[in-house]
Amino acid sequence: MLIAIIAVLAVALAVILYLFLQKNKAVKEIAAEKQSFKAQTAGENTVKSEVVPGNDEEVAAFLALHLYLTQNVHDVESNVITIERIQRRYSPWSSKIYSINNFQR
């Protein structure tokens, strides 16, 4: 009993130590990221994008719109439901006439 308690406490201590180390690692990574972000100049942080789309992008957009609007999205289906009955084969294993309790008089 004492050994089990010591084992549980050892595992709990190992888990707590692991979580503490992971938390410190995350705090250090965040601090390093803040330092590197402060080191960058304001000009490097701006994002430049092209406002006017090119001719290829317009053609691709119009082609996608044309295909979407002209093609049928769904298949044509008939509204007929077909139910087929499956006949089961005769099996003597499920027959009641061959049961063990069948006493013939």
N, C-alpha and C positions, 0 to 999 in steps of 0.2 A: 504494500500500500504506500509506503514511504517512497519507494523508488518511482512509482507512478506519479506522485505529486511532484517530486523533483524533476522528472522528465517533462511534465506539463509546464512547470515554471521555467525550465530551460528553453523550451520551444517558444513560450510567450516572450521571454527576454530577447531571444534571437529575432523574433518578428518585430518587436518594438525597436530594437537597435537598427534593423534593416530599414524600417519606415523613417526613423530619425535621420539616417544617412541619406536616404532618397530625398527627403525634404531639404536638407542642407545642400545637396547637389542642385536641386531645382532653384533654390534661392541664389546660389552662386552663378548659375547659368543666366538667370534674369538680370543680375547685377552686371555681368559681362556684356550682355546684349544692350543694356542701357548705356554702358560706357562706349560701346562701339557706335551706337546710334548718335550719341552726343558728339563723337569725333567726326562724323560726316558733316560736310558743309550743307547748307540749305539748297544749293544748286544741284547737288547730287540726288536729292530726295524727290525732285519733280519728275512727273511722268509726262512724256511727250507722246501725243497720239495724233494720227491723221484724221482730220475732221471730215474731209470729202472722200467718200468711198470711190474706189477705182472702177473702171469699166467692167472688169472681170467680176467684181463683187455684185454689181448691179445685174449683170446677166445671170449670175447664179441665183440671185434672189428672185428675179422674174421667172426663171425656169422652174424653180421650186414651187412658186405660187401657181404657175400654170398647171403643173403636174398635179398639185393638190386639188385644184378646182375642177379639172376636167376628168380625171380618172375616178371611177367608182371605187369608193372605199370599201364597201361591203359586197359580198357575193350575193347573187340572186338565189333565193331559197324558195322551194315550194313549201306551202303550208300543210303538207300531208305528213301525218305521223304514222309510221309503219310499226306494228307490233307483231312479232313472230313468236308463236308458241313453240317451245322446245319440248318434245316428248321425251320423258325419261325412260331409260331402259329398265326392264324388270330386273330386280336384284333379289335373290332369295335371302340375302342377309338381313334385309329390312322387312321381310314378310312375317306376319304374325302367325301364320299357320305352322311355321317351323320352330316355334318358341319352345323353351324347355318345359314350361309348366303345362303343356298341352297333354292332358291325360285323356286317353281314349277309353271309353267305357264299353 
